[in-house]
């Protein structure tokens, strides 16, 4: 795959980028209220996804299928199928503030077996233990765990023992049992997916926690903050392994596949690659003229795409870190 997307066609900041699981599609979301889906093979625009017109804060591809979920400033979660004629698959209503983060749980499968109407274009397998859930966080300081078959909240986590300010980021473990969430109140909390209970905290940041990523190979979680630190944690022991210091606030991060390396995006417009074992910075990529807001790694692990407030997305070669 060869990509260079300096001009995404958006009129505002490219806040979010993410690859489909097969690497054939790249979604770029913007504050202009649209998500552009690009074919990475032909380097052509596959489709343009729209919601209510409000800006999108994040987006995630389904781990096994061509579905996208995204959270909006309009307090809703939107779901699309870029390959479908009608595109829009469902909306999830319940948050009372901007939906700032979210993801699918890694378990389960999606099947397109029937079509009832515009908002029910997909049927999920009936067994609860194989049904993929959707987890979202909001500026209303709550975490919601959704049943995608009904678009209803299974759990709503808020209040005592949880975040006291808006959520900014979350990540789900590969076994789909645990959610780690971060907030503007400097805190990181650990939630059990099945019970909806807060089961632990990672204490160490002194400013807003902007990004979280769980390693696919180690029982480690990385968190980035406006306190200019990227911290690698041992999730099982809820203790820090190493601290990676930055010159400015850390806005986004991404683990490089199953390797020990993690990438961070920063207010200074740079993308840095860190060795999570030593805490050393092993590579710095430049090119953006403004804040790096989002990072996505290609399915083959050869490239990382960065989205920025300079209205561009750039592609860097990371094949040496596989």
C-alpha positions as CSV (number, residue, x, y, z in Angstrom):
1,X,0.0,0.0,0.0
2,X,1.3,3.5,-0.9
3,X,-0.5,6.5,0.4
4,X,-0.1,10.2,0.8
5,X,-3.1,12.2,1.7
6,X,-1.9,15.8,2.2
7,X,-5.3,17.3,1.1
8,X,-8.3,15.3,2.4
9,X,-10.9,17.6,0.9
10,X,-12.1,18.8,4.3
11,X,-12.7,22.4,5.0
12,X,-11.8,22.1,8.7
13,X,-9.4,20.2,11.0
14,X,-8.9,16.5,10.3
15,X,-9.6,15.4,13.9
16,X,-9.8,11.7,13.4
17,X,-8.4,9.0,11.1
18,X,-8.8,5.2,11.2
19,X,-8.2,2.2,9.0
20,X,-10.7,-0.6,8.3
21,X,-9.5,-4.0,9.7
22,X,-8.5,-5.2,6.2
23,X,-6.6,-2.0,5.5
24,X,-8.5,-1.3,2.3
25,X,-10.4,1.8,3.6
26,X,-9.2,4.8,5.5
27,X,-11.8,7.1,7.2
28,X,-11.0,10.7,7.9
29,X,-13.3,12.7,10.1
30,X,-13.4,16.4,10.4
31,X,-14.9,19.2,12.4
32,X,-16.9,20.1,9.3
33,X,-19.3,17.4,10.2
34,X,-18.3,14.9,7.5
35,X,-16.4,11.6,7.4
36,X,-14.6,10.8,4.1
37,X,-13.9,7.2,3.4
38,X,-11.0,6.6,1.0
39,X,-10.0,3.4,-0.9
40,X,-6.4,2.9,-0.1
41,X,-5.8,0.7,-3.1
42,X,-7.2,3.1,-5.8
43,X,-6.7,6.2,-3.6
44,X,-10.2,7.4,-4.5
45,X,-13.1,8.6,-2.4
46,X,-15.4,5.6,-1.5
47,X,-18.1,7.6,0.3
48,X,-18.9,10.6,2.4
49,X,-20.7,10.0,5.7
50,X,-22.9,12.6,7.3
51,X,-24.9,13.0,10.6
52,X,-26.8,16.0,11.9
53,X,-24.2,18.5,10.7
54,X,-22.4,18.8,14.0
55,X,-18.7,18.0,14.2
56,X,-17.5,14.4,14.8
57,X,-15.1,13.9,17.8
58,X,-13.9,10.3,17.0
59,X,-14.5,7.3,14.8
60,X,-13.9,3.6,15.0
61,X,-14.2,0.8,12.4
62,X,-15.8,-2.5,13.4
63,X,-12.9,-5.0,14.0
64,X,-14.2,-7.5,11.5
65,X,-16.7,-5.7,9.2
66,X,-17.1,-2.5,7.2
67,X,-19.1,-0.6,9.8
68,X,-18.1,2.7,11.4
69,X,-19.3,4.3,14.6
70,X,-18.6,7.9,15.5
71,X,-19.5,10.3,18.3
72,X,-20.8,13.8,17.7
73,X,-21.1,17.2,19.2
74,X,-24.9,16.6,18.9
75,X,-24.7,14.1,21.9
76,X,-25.4,11.1,19.6
77,X,-23.5,8.1,18.4
78,X,-23.8,7.4,14.7
79,X,-23.2,4.2,12.8
80,X,-22.8,3.7,9.0
81,X,-22.0,1.1,6.4
82,X,-19.9,2.8,3.7
83,X,-20.7,0.0,1.3
84,X,-24.5,0.3,1.7
85,X,-26.6,2.4,-0.6
86,X,-28.3,4.1,2.3
87,X,-25.1,4.4,4.4
88,X,-26.7,5.2,7.8
89,X,-27.3,2.1,9.9
90,X,-28.3,3.4,13.3
91,X,-28.1,6.1,15.9
92,X,-27.6,5.8,19.7
93,X,-29.3,8.4,21.8
94,X,-28.7,8.9,25.6
95,X,-25.8,11.1,26.3
96,X,-26.5,14.7,27.4
97,X,-23.1,16.1,26.2
98,X,-20.7,15.8,23.3
99,X,-19.8,12.1,22.8
100,X,-16.0,12.4,23.0
101,X,-14.8,8.8,22.7
102,X,-15.9,5.2,22.0
103,X,-15.2,1.8,20.6
104,X,-16.6,-1.6,19.8
105,X,-15.7,-4.4,22.1
106,X,-13.4,-6.8,20.2
107,X,-15.6,-9.9,20.6
108,X,-18.6,-10.9,18.5
109,X,-19.6,-10.6,14.9
110,X,-21.9,-8.6,12.7
111,X,-24.1,-10.2,10.1
112,X,-26.2,-8.5,7.4
113,X,-29.1,-10.8,7.3
114,X,-32.1,-8.6,6.8
115,X,-33.3,-5.0,6.3
116,X,-36.2,-3.6,8.2
117,X,-35.9,0.1,7.5
118,X,-33.2,2.8,7.2
119,X,-32.2,2.6,10.9
120,X,-32.1,-1.2,11.2
121,X,-29.9,-2.4,8.4
122,X,-28.1,-4.9,10.4
123,X,-28.9,-7.9,12.6
124,X,-26.5,-9.0,15.3
125,X,-26.2,-12.6,16.3
126,X,-28.7,-13.4,19.0
127,X,-26.3,-14.9,21.6
128,X,-25.4,-12.2,24.1
129,X,-22.0,-13.7,24.7
130,X,-21.1,-13.3,21.0
131,X,-22.7,-9.9,20.5
132,X,-20.4,-7.0,20.1
133,X,-21.1,-4.1,22.4
134,X,-20.4,-0.4,21.9
135,X,-18.8,1.7,24.6
136,X,-19.0,5.5,24.6
137,X,-17.9,8.3,26.8
138,X,-19.1,11.9,27.0
139,X,-18.6,15.4,28.3
140,X,-21.6,14.5,30.6
141,X,-19.0,12.6,32.7
142,X,-20.7,9.2,31.9
143,X,-19.7,6.0,30.2
144,X,-22.4,4.1,28.4
145,X,-22.2,0.4,27.3
146,X,-24.7,-0.1,24.5
147,X,-26.5,-3.2,23.1
148,X,-26.2,-2.6,19.3
149,X,-29.3,-4.8,18.6
150,X,-31.6,-2.5,20.5
151,X,-29.6,0.8,20.6
152,X,-30.3,0.8,24.3
153,X,-27.8,1.3,27.2
154,X,-26.9,-1.8,29.1
155,X,-24.9,0.1,31.7
156,X,-24.5,3.8,32.5
157,X,-21.4,4.5,34.7
158,X,-21.3,7.9,36.4
159,X,-21.1,9.6,39.8
160,X,-19.3,8.5,43.0
161,X,-16.0,6.6,42.3
162,X,-15.9,7.6,38.7
163,X,-14.8,10.7,36.7
164,X,-15.9,14.1,38.0
165,X,-15.5,15.8,34.7
166,X,-16.0,14.9,31.0
167,X,-14.5,11.8,29.5
168,X,-11.9,12.3,26.8
169,X,-10.8,8.8,25.8
170,X,-11.3,5.1,26.4
171,X,-9.9,1.7,25.3
172,X,-11.2,-1.8,25.6
173,X,-9.1,-4.9,26.4
174,X,-8.9,-7.7,23.8
175,X,-10.9,-10.0,25.9
176,X,-13.7,-7.4,26.0
177,X,-13.9,-7.6,29.8
178,X,-12.4,-4.3,30.7
179,X,-12.7,-0.6,29.7
180,X,-10.0,1.9,30.7
181,X,-11.2,5.5,30.5
182,X,-9.6,9.0,30.9
183,X,-11.0,12.4,31.8
184,X,-10.4,16.1,31.9
185,X,-10.2,15.7,35.7
186,X,-6.7,14.0,35.3
187,X,-8.1,10.6,36.3
188,X,-7.9,7.1,34.7
189,X,-10.4,4.5,35.8
190,X,-10.9,0.8,35.1
191,X,-14.4,-0.5,34.5
192,X,-15.7,-4.1,34.3
193,X,-17.8,-4.5,31.1
194,X,-20.2,-7.1,32.4
195,X,-21.0,-5.5,35.7
196,X,-20.5,-1.9,34.9
197,X,-18.6,-1.4,38.1
198,X,-15.4,0.6,38.6
199,X,-12.7,-1.9,39.6
200,X,-9.6,0.2,39.8
201,X,-7.7,3.4,38.9
202,X,-4.3,4.4,37.4
203,X,-3.0,7.4,39.4
204,X,-0.2,9.6,38.0
205,X,-1.3,12.3,35.6
206,X,-1.6,15.9,36.7
207,X,-3.6,17.3,33.8
208,X,-6.3,16.3,31.4
209,X,-5.9,12.7,30.1
210,X,-6.3,12.9,26.3
211,X,-5.6,9.4,25.0
212,X,-5.5,5.8,26.0
213,X,-4.4,2.7,24.2
214,X,-4.1,-1.0,25.3
215,X,-1.3,-3.1,23.9
216,X,-2.5,-6.1,21.9
217,X,0.5,-8.2,23.0
218,X,1.2,-7.1,26.6
219,X,-1.1,-6.5,29.6
220,X,0.0,-2.9,29.3
221,X,-2.0,0.4,28.8
222,X,-0.5,3.7,27.5
223,X,-2.0,7.0,28.6
224,X,-1.2,10.5,27.2
225,X,-1.9,13.8,28.9
226,X,-1.7,17.5,28.7
227,X,0.9,17.2,31.5
228,X,3.4,16.4,28.7
229,X,3.7,12.7,29.7
230,X,3.0,9.4,28.1
231,X,2.8,6.8,30.8
232,X,3.0,3.0,30.2
233,X,1.1,1.1,32.9
234,X,1.0,-2.6,34.0
235,X,-2.8,-3.0,33.9
236,X,-2.8,-6.1,36.1
237,X,-0.9,-4.4,38.9
238,X,-2.3,-0.9,38.2
239,X,1.3,0.5,38.4
240,X,3.4,2.6,36.0
241,X,6.2,0.9,34.1
242,X,7.8,4.0,32.5
243,X,7.2,7.6,31.8
244,X,7.9,9.2,28.4
245,X,8.4,12.9,28.7
246,X,7.3,15.3,25.9
247,X,8.0,19.0,25.3
248,X,4.2,19.7,25.1
249,X,0.9,18.0,25.7
250,X,0.2,14.6,24.3
251,X,-3.0,14.5,22.3
252,X,-3.2,11.0,20.7
253,X,-1.4,7.6,20.7
254,X,-1.3,4.3,18.9
255,X,0.4,1.0,19.5
256,X,2.3,-0.3,16.5
257,X,0.6,-3.6,16.0
258,X,1.9,-6.4,18.3
259,X,5.3,-4.7,18.8
260,X,6.6,-3.1,21.9
261,X,6.5,0.4,20.2
262,X,3.9,3.0,20.7
263,X,3.4,6.3,18.8
264,X,2.4,9.6,20.3
265,X,1.0,12.7,18.6
266,X,1.6,16.1,20.2
267,X,0.6,19.7,20.3
268,X,3.9,20.6,18.6
269,X,2.8,18.8,15.4
270,X,5.2,15.9,15.7
271,X,4.7,12.1,15.8
272,X,7.1,10.2,18.1
273,X,7.8,6.5,18.4
274,X,8.6,5.2,21.8
275,X,10.1,1.9,23.1
276,X,7.7,0.9,25.8
277,X,10.3,-1.3,27.5
278,X,12.9,1.4,28.0
279,X,10.8,4.6,27.7
280,X,13.2,5.9,25.0
281,X,12.1,8.0,22.0
282,X,13.5,6.1,18.9
283,X,12.1,8.2,16.1
284,X,10.4,11.6,15.5
285,X,8.3,12.4,12.4
286,X,7.7,16.0,11.4
287,X,5.5,17.6,8.7
288,X,2.4,19.0,10.3
289,X,2.0,22.7,10.8
290,X,-0.3,22.3,13.8
291,X,-1.5,19.9,16.5
292,X,-1.6,16.2,15.7
293,X,-5.1,15.1,16.7
294,X,-5.3,11.4,15.6
295,X,-3.1,8.4,14.7
296,X,-4.0,5.2,12.9
297,X,-1.7,2.3,12.0
298,X,-2.3,0.4,8.7
299,X,-3.4,-3.3,8.8
300,X,0.0,-4.5,7.5
301,X,1.9,-2.4,10.2
302,X,3.9,-0.6,7.6
303,X,2.4,2.9,7.8
304,X,1.0,5.3,10.4
305,X,-1.4,8.0,9.4
306,X,-1.7,11.3,11.4
307,X,-4.5,13.8,11.2
308,X,-4.0,17.4,12.2
309,X,-5.7,20.7,12.9
310,X,-3.7,21.9,9.8
311,X,-6.5,20.2,7.8
312,X,-4.2,17.5,6.5
313,X,-3.5,13.8,7.0
314,X,0.1,12.5,6.5
315,X,1.5,9.0,6.1
316,X,4.8,7.9,7.6
317,X,6.7,4.6,7.1
318,X,7.0,2.6,10.3
319,X,7.9,-0.8,8.8
320,X,11.2,-0.8,10.7
321,X,9.3,-1.1,14.0
322,X,7.3,-4.3,13.2
